[in-house]
Amino acid sequence: MAAAAALAAADSPPAMPQAAGAGGSTARRDFYWLRSFLAGGVFSALRAVPQKEGYLGLYKGNGAMMIRIFPYGAIQFMAFEQYKTLITTKLGISGHVHRLMAGSMAGMTAVICTYPLDMVRVRLAFQVKGEHTYTGIIHAFKTIYAKEGGFLGFYRGLMPTILGMAPYAGVSFFTFGTLKSVGLSHAPTLLGRPSSDNPNVLVLKTHINLLCGGVAGAIAQTISYPFDVTRRRMQLGTVLPEFEKCLTMRDTMKYVYGHHGIRKGLYRGLSLNYIRCIPSQAVAFTTYELMKQFFHLN
């Protein structure tokens, strides 16, 4: 889904900054008009962004997203297998619990390794026409490093991201693994088929894999979404006029809840994220299962 629309719908519209003066620049007024308008919902966002910024506005930040997603996915799934083995052999924990633990740790590991790219993606996606602070990925890296505290500037909002990623990744792997094992145990003929690399091992049929992955993504997104909203607001930092009230995770969540409540604050934009994360997780888990067969890992 378009990064700009996703960010706009997910974040609550900010108040007008007092320092800008009574009039403010036209571009700045357009900026807040657009953010407030987009808060109306998914379809309003998808209409408004092309009107104000052209259709390419829907893909702002996509370059950083593509650069980030390759190492993120690789690290997450590799770490999951390693943590799962470690938890089983060293701690003696098996069953469904080890999926939850391994998934949580794998998600946190992937986030820490790729967080600077996520920061840059958010900054690029939030820009609007006429208010471009960054000209591209490299310029964004240089600017954040120079003006926001060096290397630590790339990790603003890391704590809510980790706290949100732990349940998100953990519940994703837990739900998918549980649905897979329960399905193959109770309806092996209907839901499963022999693995292409090992006929003695049953795997889910492709369309069932997609379904289980989508369900896992939806449940995980619902549980962790308030942390995602908090992360975005902290990542935007000085871009938002109320940034001084959102310096810590606690202050940010308190501000969002106090001004906008739960549904319109902590869960604003959830519907758009369902549209994005459900197919994304469905494809990710299905590809993961197919690659295990391709590399003869079953």
Sequence and secondary structure as in RCSB ss.txt:
>XXXX:A:sequence
MAAAAALAAADSPPAMPQAAGAGGSTARRDFYWLRSFLAGGVFSALRAVPQKEGYLGLYKGNGAMMIRIFPYGAI
QFMAFEQYKTLITTKLGISGHVHRLMAGSMAGMTAVICTYPLDMVRVRLAFQVKGEHTYTGIIHAFKTIYAKEGG
FLGFYRGLMPTILGMAPYAGVSFFTFGTLKSVGLSHAPTLLGRPSSDNPNVLVLKTHINLLCGGVAGAIAQTISY
PFDVTRRRMQLGTVLPEFEKCLTMRDTMKYVYGHHGIRKGLYRGLSLNYIRCIPSQAVAFTTYELMKQFFHLN
>XXXX:A:secstr
  HHHHHHHHS      GGG SS  HHHHHHHHHHHHHTT HHHHHHHHHHHH GGGGGTTHHHHHHHHHHHHHH
HHHHHHHHHHHHHHHS   TTHHHHHHHHHHHHHHHHHHHHHHHHHHHHHH  TT  S SSHHHHHHHHHHHTTG
GGGGGTTHHHHHHHHHHHHHHHHHHHHHHHHHHHHH HHHHEEE SS TTSEEE HHHHHHHHHHHHHHHHHHHH
HHHHHHHHHHHGGGSTTGGG SSHHHHHHHHHHHHTIIIIITTTHHHHHHHHHHHHHHHHHHHHHHHHHTT  
